[in-house]
Amino acid sequence: MNDSSICFFTCLTSGYDSINHFDETYVNGNLIHVITNSTELGDVRSTNVIFHFVENKFESNVVYNRWYKFWPFDVLPAFQYYVYFDSNILLDWTNLQSFLNNSSLSEFNSFFHPSRRNLLEEAIYNLSISKISKATFQLFRSDNFLKNYYNTPITENCVLIYSENYITRVLAIDLLNFIRLYKRDQLVLVPFLHYHKLNYTFFEAKTRNFIKKLEHSSTNSLPFGLQFLYPFYSFMKYNLLKCRLI
């Protein structure tokens, strides 16, 4: 796949993550687009990082991020494929290019979650770390449409690969509203794609050998001792909730 036909991009809003790691060594000659509503992005030391400042006309930075995560085409038009990655992701560009060149891609492509098996587990996990509220979880449990997908494998969505034709603007707005309702795109994306019979492929998590996740800035801001204990605390809380709710 020709590099000029691929758009590598992320979406960054104020106060969430830093992209200080986007230096010349990391970028390694690749062109990276950053859609942002912030002028406070840290010290980016690469001429290959292109910023697209877009005013936030949504009700929150989260909704702004989700819109451009799934619909960047107004800002970044006319590429064959788009590779979205969370800003706390380090990409191995060689392995990523190998994956793109050697995989049979659909119009929309993502990767199965490496640790949580299905939609219900994902909802419980998000409740356990306060990514969704108890009210949102109760709404999730009462949603007859989503109940059909409780045992469906989910995707992680930290890296997405898609073409401009994977969805219409009208459906993209519907997807955004669905995400607004349940706060997390991991809770709605797979049911949405399936229900609308969109052209998608989910790859096994083990094929993501080009991804290294960094901690979110919110976790890094914790005292060192709490940073060390946080994964254990989250794991215990999640498993206690899962035993109670499943």
SULLINCOR-V339563 format. One record per residue. N is the residue number from 0. RES is the residue in one letter. OMEGA is omega in degrees with one decimal (NA if undefined). Layout:
BEGIN
N/RES/OMEGA  N/RES/OMEGA
END
This chain:
BEGIN
0/M/-177.8  1/N/-178.3  2/D/-177.2  3/S/179.8  4/S/-177.3  5/I/175.3  6/C/173.6  7/F/-176.5  8/F/172.5  9/T/178.8  10/C/-173.0  11/L/178.3  12/T/-174.1  13/S/171.8  14/G/-177.3  15/Y/179.3  16/D/175.3  17/S/173.0  18/I/177.4  19/N/180.0  20/H/178.6  21/F/178.4  22/D/-175.4  23/E/-179.0  24/T/-179.3  25/Y/-176.8  26/V/171.3  27/N/175.5  28/G/178.5  29/N/178.4  30/L/-178.9  31/I/177.3  32/H/178.6  33/V/173.4  34/I/-173.6  35/T/172.2  36/N/-174.3  37/S/172.4  38/T/-178.3  39/E/-172.3  40/L/-178.3  41/G/-174.8  42/D/-179.8  43/V/-172.5  44/R/176.6  45/S/176.5  46/T/179.7  47/N/175.3  48/V/-176.1  49/I/-178.2  50/F/175.9  51/H/-178.0  52/F/-177.8  53/V/-179.1  54/E/178.3  55/N/177.9  56/K/178.5  57/F/-175.5  58/E/-179.8  59/S/175.6  60/N/-179.8  61/V/-179.6  62/V/174.9  63/Y/-179.5  64/N/-176.9  65/R/179.3  66/W/-176.0  67/Y/173.3  68/K/-176.7  69/F/-179.5  70/W/179.6  71/P/-163.3  72/F/176.9  73/D/-178.5  74/V/-174.7  75/L/-174.9  76/P/162.3  77/A/167.6  78/F/177.7  79/Q/178.1  80/Y/177.5  81/Y/175.7  82/V/175.7  83/Y/172.8  84/F/175.8  85/D/-175.1  86/S/174.4  87/N/178.5  88/I/167.2  89/L/-179.6  90/L/168.2  91/D/-169.8  92/W/-179.8  93/T/179.5  94/N/178.2  95/L/179.3  96/Q/177.1  97/S/177.8  98/F/-178.5  99/L/-176.8  100/N/-171.0  101/N/-178.6  102/S/175.0  103/S/-172.9  104/L/170.8  105/S/178.0  106/E/174.6  107/F/-175.7  108/N/174.9  109/S/-173.6  110/F/177.7  111/F/-178.5  112/H/-175.7  113/P/-175.5  114/S/-179.4  115/R/-165.8  116/R/-172.9  117/N/-173.5  118/L/-178.2  119/L/176.7  120/E/179.5  121/E/178.9  122/A/179.2  123/I/178.5  124/Y/-179.1  125/N/173.8  126/L/-175.6  127/S/179.6  128/I/174.7  129/S/172.5  130/K/170.4  131/I/-179.5  132/S/175.1  133/K/178.9  134/A/178.7  135/T/178.6  136/F/178.1  137/Q/175.5  138/L/177.0  139/F/-177.6  140/R/-178.9  141/S/-177.8  142/D/-176.7  143/N/177.5  144/F/-177.4  145/L/177.9  146/K/178.8  147/N/-173.7  148/Y/-177.5  149/Y/-175.6  150/N/-179.1  151/T/175.3  152/P/-177.6  153/I/176.5  154/T/-176.9  155/E/172.9  156/N/173.3  157/C/171.6  158/V/177.7  159/L/178.7  160/I/-177.4  161/Y/175.6  162/S/-178.7  163/E/-176.1  164/N/-172.3  165/Y/-176.0  166/I/173.5  167/T/178.7  168/R/179.5  169/V/178.6  170/L/177.6  171/A/175.9  172/I/176.3  173/D/178.4  174/L/179.1  175/L/179.5  176/N/176.1  177/F/177.8  178/I/176.3  179/R/-175.5  180/L/-174.2  181/Y/169.4  182/K/-173.4  183/R/-178.6  184/D/177.4  185/Q/-177.7  186/L/-173.8  187/V/-169.9  188/L/-176.2  189/V/175.8  190/P/-179.2  191/F/-179.9  192/L/-178.5  193/H/-176.3  194/Y/-177.5  195/H/175.9  196/K/177.7  197/L/-176.1  198/N/-174.8  199/Y/173.4  200/T/173.5  201/F/-179.1  202/F/178.2  203/E/-177.0  204/A/-177.0  205/K/178.4  206/T/-177.3  207/R/-178.1  208/N/178.8  209/F/-174.6  210/I/166.9  211/K/-177.4  212/K/171.1  213/L/175.7  214/E/172.4  215/H/-179.1  216/S/179.6  217/S/177.0  218/T/179.4  219/N/-178.5  220/S/177.3  221/L/172.3  222/P/-172.4  223/F/-178.7  224/G/179.3  225/L/175.3  226/Q/-178.9  227/F/-175.9  228/L/-172.3  229/Y/179.5  230/P/179.3  231/F/179.0  232/Y/-179.6  233/S/-179.8  234/F/-179.0  235/M/-178.6  236/K/179.4  237/Y/-176.7  238/N/174.8  239/L/178.0  240/L/-178.2  241/K/177.6  242/C/-177.0  243/R/-169.7  244/L/-179.1  245/I/NA
END
